[in-house]
Amino acid sequence: YSLHVPRQGAAQVVLIGFPNVGKSQILSRLTKATPQVAPYPFTTQEPQVGMIEFEDIKIQLIDTPPITDDFIQPWLSPIIRSADLVLLVADLGSEEVLEEIDGLTGRLERSRIKLVSDDPKEVGLFGDAYKKTIILGNKSDLEGAEIRLETLKDLYADKFPIIPVSSESSGSWVGLKKEIYRALNIIRVYTKQPGESADLKDPVVLKKGSIVLDAAKAIHKDFAHNLRYVRMWGSSKFDGQQVDRDHPLQDGDIVEFHM
């Protein structure tokens, strides 16, 4: 039995955690998804998908069944492996929060998935997978949560970014959305036709470090093949500057392709 979640949007992010840490509520806060939320364990049995709307792009967010130190759904490992970013939800209301994180990370390592703070290394499907991870310290409003958060930071701050959240709060989640976007290391590049205004509604999403040629390939392979020159607005020295096809791109750049 296997499950596959088709990729949508600019990137794919996965929520993982022990039972009852509040993953489903976080999914509903960050997206318009309406997963079943209940105060008993293992409410989520299959992947629940929502789309995070961040400025002019959408990021796919997947809620997953709980992982414990001795159990993970067999089909869940491939979903974690294929994600661009992992959000590990820790329960700051639990006195066992440190043991839960250790148990979860240990169980994943037995599935050859290692959670790390930097960008994942390229690996084959059956090799070790290094997944960039943020820890979300949920239930930060509960008694004792502040002390547990500090303990969590003492032990894990050198390994992962740690962000306190409260899934009970319906306040602004814009800050977390920005952190997710930043962690994904992606940029948005806009295109324009000669003599027309730029299309600022539908950016081309690329990895940081991409060049002009990557943007052309992302639109259509023929673009890259037939490209004569490119004009750029944004990070170029001046607006409309003609740049080479290996010119590095920055978030928010506008490019005009000439065939």
C-alpha positions as CSV (number, residue, x, y, z in Angstrom):
1,Y,0.0,0.0,0.0
2,S,1.5,3.3,-1.0
3,L,0.3,6.9,-1.3
4,H,1.6,9.7,-3.5
5,V,0.9,13.3,-3.1
6,P,1.2,15.1,-6.5
7,R,3.3,18.3,-6.3
8,Q,1.4,21.6,-6.6
9,G,2.5,25.2,-6.3
10,A,6.0,26.5,-5.9
11,A,7.2,23.9,-3.3
12,Q,6.1,21.0,-1.2
13,V,6.3,21.2,2.7
14,V,5.4,18.4,5.1
15,L,4.2,18.6,8.7
16,I,5.4,15.8,11.0
17,G,5.1,15.1,14.7
18,F,4.0,12.8,17.5
19,P,0.3,12.2,18.2
20,N,-1.8,15.2,19.3
21,V,0.8,17.9,18.8
22,G,-1.6,20.1,16.8
23,K,-0.4,19.5,13.2
24,S,-3.9,19.5,11.7
25,Q,-4.7,22.9,13.4
26,I,-1.5,24.3,12.0
27,L,-2.5,23.1,8.5
28,S,-5.9,24.9,8.9
29,R,-4.2,28.1,10.1
30,L,-1.7,28.3,7.3
31,T,-4.1,27.1,4.5
32,K,-7.8,27.0,3.7
33,A,-7.8,23.3,4.3
34,T,-10.4,22.0,6.9
35,P,-8.9,18.7,8.3
36,Q,-10.6,16.8,11.1
37,V,-9.3,18.1,14.4
38,A,-9.9,16.2,17.6
39,P,-8.3,15.9,21.0
40,Y,-7.5,12.2,20.6
41,P,-4.4,10.6,19.0
42,F,-4.2,9.4,15.3
43,T,-7.0,11.6,14.0
44,T,-5.0,12.0,10.8
45,Q,-4.8,8.7,8.9
46,E,-4.0,9.9,5.4
47,P,-2.2,12.9,4.0
48,Q,-4.2,16.1,4.2
49,V,-3.2,18.8,1.7
50,G,-3.6,22.6,1.7
51,M,-2.1,25.5,-0.1
52,I,-0.2,28.3,1.8
53,E,-0.9,31.6,0.0
54,F,2.3,33.7,0.3
55,E,2.2,37.0,-1.6
56,D,2.0,35.9,-5.2
57,I,2.7,32.2,-4.9
58,K,1.2,29.1,-3.4
59,I,3.2,26.5,-1.4
60,Q,1.8,23.0,-0.9
61,L,1.5,21.9,2.8
62,I,0.9,18.3,3.7
63,D,-0.3,17.1,7.1
64,T,0.7,13.5,7.9
65,P,-0.3,10.8,10.4
66,P,1.7,10.8,13.6
67,I,5.1,9.3,14.0
68,T,6.2,7.6,17.2
69,D,9.5,6.1,18.3
70,D,8.2,2.7,17.2
71,F,5.8,3.4,14.4
72,I,5.6,5.2,11.1
73,Q,3.2,4.5,8.2
74,P,5.1,2.7,5.5
75,W,4.0,5.1,2.8
76,L,5.0,8.2,4.8
77,S,8.8,7.9,4.3
78,P,8.6,8.6,0.6
79,I,6.4,11.6,1.1
80,I,8.9,13.1,3.6
81,R,11.8,12.2,1.2
82,S,10.2,14.1,-1.7
83,A,9.3,17.2,0.3
84,D,11.4,20.4,0.0
85,L,11.0,21.3,3.7
86,V,10.0,19.5,6.9
87,L,8.1,21.3,9.7
88,L,8.6,19.2,12.9
89,V,5.8,20.1,15.3
90,A,6.8,19.8,19.0
91,D,4.2,20.0,21.8
92,L,5.4,22.6,24.3
93,G,2.5,21.6,26.5
94,S,4.0,18.1,27.0
95,E,6.5,17.3,29.7
96,E,7.8,14.6,27.3
97,V,8.5,17.0,24.4
98,L,12.3,16.3,24.3
99,E,11.7,12.5,24.4
100,E,9.1,12.8,21.7
101,I,11.5,14.7,19.4
102,D,14.3,12.2,20.1
103,G,11.9,9.3,19.4
104,L,10.7,10.8,16.2
105,T,14.1,11.7,14.8
106,G,15.4,8.3,15.8
107,R,12.5,6.5,14.1
108,L,13.2,8.6,10.9
109,E,16.9,7.8,11.0
110,R,16.0,4.1,11.0
111,S,14.2,4.9,7.7
112,R,17.4,6.6,6.5
113,I,15.9,10.1,6.8
114,K,18.0,12.6,8.6
115,L,16.6,16.0,9.7
116,V,19.1,18.8,9.2
117,S,19.2,22.6,9.3
118,D,20.7,23.3,5.9
119,D,19.6,22.5,2.4
120,P,19.3,18.7,1.7
121,K,21.9,16.9,-0.3
122,E,21.0,15.2,-3.5
123,V,20.4,11.5,-2.9
124,G,18.9,8.5,-4.6
125,L,15.5,7.2,-3.6
126,F,17.0,4.4,-1.4
127,G,20.0,6.4,0.0
128,D,20.1,8.5,3.1
129,A,17.8,11.6,2.7
130,Y,18.9,14.8,4.4
131,K,15.8,17.0,4.9
132,K,15.9,20.7,5.8
133,T,13.8,21.1,8.9
134,I,12.2,23.8,11.1
135,I,10.9,23.0,14.6
136,L,7.6,24.5,15.4
137,G,7.1,24.7,19.1
138,N,3.3,24.5,19.3
139,K,1.0,25.3,22.2
140,S,3.3,28.1,23.2
141,D,0.4,29.7,25.2
142,L,0.2,26.8,27.7
143,E,1.5,26.9,31.2
144,G,5.2,25.8,31.3
145,A,5.6,26.2,27.6
146,E,8.1,29.1,27.9
147,I,10.4,27.0,30.1
148,R,10.2,24.0,27.7
149,L,10.8,26.3,24.8
150,E,14.1,27.6,26.4
151,T,15.1,24.0,27.1
152,L,14.3,23.1,23.5
153,K,16.5,26.0,22.3
154,D,19.3,24.9,24.6
155,L,19.4,21.4,23.1
156,Y,18.4,22.0,19.4
157,A,19.0,25.7,18.5
158,D,22.4,24.8,17.0
159,K,20.7,22.1,14.8
160,F,17.4,23.7,13.7
161,P,15.5,27.0,13.6
162,I,12.9,26.9,16.4
163,I,9.7,29.0,16.0
164,P,7.1,29.1,18.8
165,V,3.5,29.1,17.6
166,S,0.0,28.6,19.0
167,S,-2.4,26.7,16.8
168,E,-5.3,28.0,19.0
169,S,-4.5,31.5,17.9
170,S,-6.3,32.7,14.8
171,G,-4.0,35.8,14.6
172,S,-1.7,36.6,11.8
173,W,0.4,33.7,10.6
174,V,2.2,35.9,8.0
175,G,5.5,35.7,10.0
176,L,5.6,31.9,9.8
177,K,4.8,32.0,6.1
178,K,7.7,34.3,5.6
179,E,10.0,31.9,7.5
180,I,8.8,29.0,5.4
181,Y,9.4,30.9,2.2
182,R,12.9,32.0,3.3
183,A,13.8,28.4,4.3
184,L,12.8,27.1,0.9
185,N,15.6,29.1,-0.8
186,I,13.5,29.9,-3.8
187,I,13.2,33.1,-5.8
188,R,10.5,34.6,-8.0
189,V,11.3,36.0,-11.4
190,Y,8.8,37.8,-13.6
191,T,8.6,38.0,-17.3
192,K,7.6,40.8,-19.7
193,Q,7.0,41.0,-23.5
194,P,8.9,43.7,-25.4
195,G,7.0,47.0,-25.3
196,E,4.5,45.7,-22.6
197,S,4.3,45.8,-18.8
198,A,5.7,42.9,-16.8
199,D,3.4,40.0,-15.8
200,L,3.5,40.4,-12.0
201,K,0.8,37.9,-11.2
202,D,2.5,34.6,-12.3
203,P,6.2,34.5,-11.4
204,V,8.6,31.8,-12.5
205,V,9.8,30.1,-9.3
206,L,13.4,29.0,-9.2
207,K,16.1,27.9,-6.7
208,K,18.4,30.6,-5.3
209,G,21.5,30.7,-7.4
210,S,19.6,30.3,-10.7
211,I,20.7,32.1,-13.8
212,V,18.8,33.7,-16.7
213,L,19.1,30.5,-18.8
214,D,17.3,28.6,-16.0
215,A,14.4,30.9,-16.2
216,A,14.2,30.5,-19.9
217,K,14.3,26.7,-19.6
218,A,11.5,26.8,-16.9
219,I,9.2,28.6,-19.4
220,H,10.0,26.4,-22.4
221,K,13.0,24.5,-23.6
222,D,12.8,26.2,-27.0
223,F,13.2,29.6,-25.2
224,A,16.6,28.5,-24.0
225,H,17.6,27.1,-27.4
226,N,16.5,30.1,-29.4
227,L,17.5,32.8,-27.0
228,R,19.5,35.7,-28.6
229,Y,19.7,38.2,-25.6
230,V,17.9,39.2,-22.5
231,R,17.0,42.5,-20.9
232,M,16.6,42.8,-17.1
233,W,14.9,45.0,-14.5
234,G,15.7,44.6,-10.8
235,S,19.1,43.5,-9.7
236,S,20.8,44.6,-12.9
237,K,22.9,47.8,-12.8
238,F,20.2,49.7,-14.6
239,D,16.7,49.0,-15.8
240,G,16.5,47.3,-19.2
241,Q,20.2,46.3,-19.1
242,Q,21.1,43.6,-21.6
243,V,22.6,40.7,-19.7
244,D,24.2,37.4,-20.5
245,R,22.4,34.1,-20.3
246,D,24.5,33.1,-17.3
247,H,23.6,36.3,-15.4
248,P,22.6,35.4,-11.8
249,L,19.0,36.1,-10.8
250,Q,17.6,37.6,-7.6
251,D,14.1,37.5,-6.1
252,G,11.9,40.0,-7.8
253,D,13.9,40.4,-11.0
254,I,12.0,41.0,-14.3
255,V,13.4,39.5,-17.5
256,E,12.5,40.2,-21.1
257,F,13.6,37.4,-23.6
258,H,14.5,38.2,-27.1
259,M,14.6,35.4,-29.7
